[in-house]
Amino acid sequence: MNATNDDDLDAGHDLDIAKATRRVAGAGRWVSGTLCGHRFDALVFPEHAANPDWEIGDSRISKLWVQRIADKQQVFNWDRGADVPAADATTQAIVDFLAGGLADHIYD
């Protein structure tokens, strides 16, 4: 995965994927991990969504939850649409990094 820089932030420098689990029904994998002091859970698919509005950009991610570990604040949530926008530039850099290559990392 390619890192997205946000000033001095190298969003992918400490990416740790703890678990990637196939869904019981249907395609897709639940991916859990950490990076940049945040925890995330993502539902990632091998193909694009039937409705492009259901995924973050061109990412093949239909659900993404991000929590700041230090204070346990939810700082982003996407569930086939934006529920909670990125709380700050660091969170947006994390979302952009995951959207830019998590599916390729999981399925290649």
N, C-alpha and C positions, 0 to 999 in steps of 0.2 A: 504494500500500500504506500502511496506517496503522501508525505506529510504536507499539511497546509500550514503555512506560517502566519501567525497573528502577532506582528511585531517580533518579540523574542520567543514566542511560543512555538515549539515544534510539537504539534498535536499528536504525532504518532511515536514519539521517542520512547515511550514506556507502555505501549499497548500490550495488554495481557488478556488474551481470550481464555477465560476460565472454563467455558463449556459451550459446545455447539451441539444441540440436540434436535434430531428430526422430529417433526410434528407427527402425532399419531395418525391424524387424518389429513390428507392432502399434502401438497408440496410445501416446501419451506423449512427453515431451521430457526430455532430460537438460539440466539447467541448472547452470552453474558460475558462481561469483562470489565476491565478498568483501564483508564488512561487519564493522565494529567489531573490526578486527584479526584476523579469522577468515576462513578459506577454506571454501567449501561446494560440494558436488555434490548435486543433488537429482533424483529421477525424479518428474516431475509429470505428472498426467493431466487431460484435459478433463472427465472424469466421475469419480464416486466409485467406489471399489473394490467389487467384488461382495461381498467380505467386509469389513465396516467395521473389523475388527481389523488389516487390512493397511495402513491409512493413519493418519497422525498426526492424531488427532482427526477433524475434519471438513475436512481440508486438501487432499485429493486428491494428497498426497505419499506415495508408497509406499517411497521410499528417500531417506535424508538422512544425509550424512556431513559433520561439521564438525570442522575442525582449527584450533587456535590457531596463527597464523603465527609469533609470536615464538619459540616453542620446538618447533614442529611436532608438538605433542601432539594426538592425536585426543581430542576432548572430548565428542563425541556421535556415535552411529551408530544408525540405524533402518533395518532391512531387513525390511519387513512385520511389524515388531515391534521392541521396544527391545532392542538388542544392548549398547549402551553408553549408560547414562543421562547426562543433562547433568552435566558436571563441576562446575559452579558456577552462580551466579545469572546471570552475564553470558551464559553459554552457553544457559541456559534462556530468557532474554529473546530471544536470537537465534532459537532454535527456535520460540518462540511467535510472533515477528514473521513468520518465513517461513511457518509453518503458517497464520497469519492472513490471508495475501494473496498468496503467491507464485503459486499457480495462477491466480488472477484476473488478476494482472499479466501472466502469460505468455499466457493464452488470451483476454484481452479486447482 
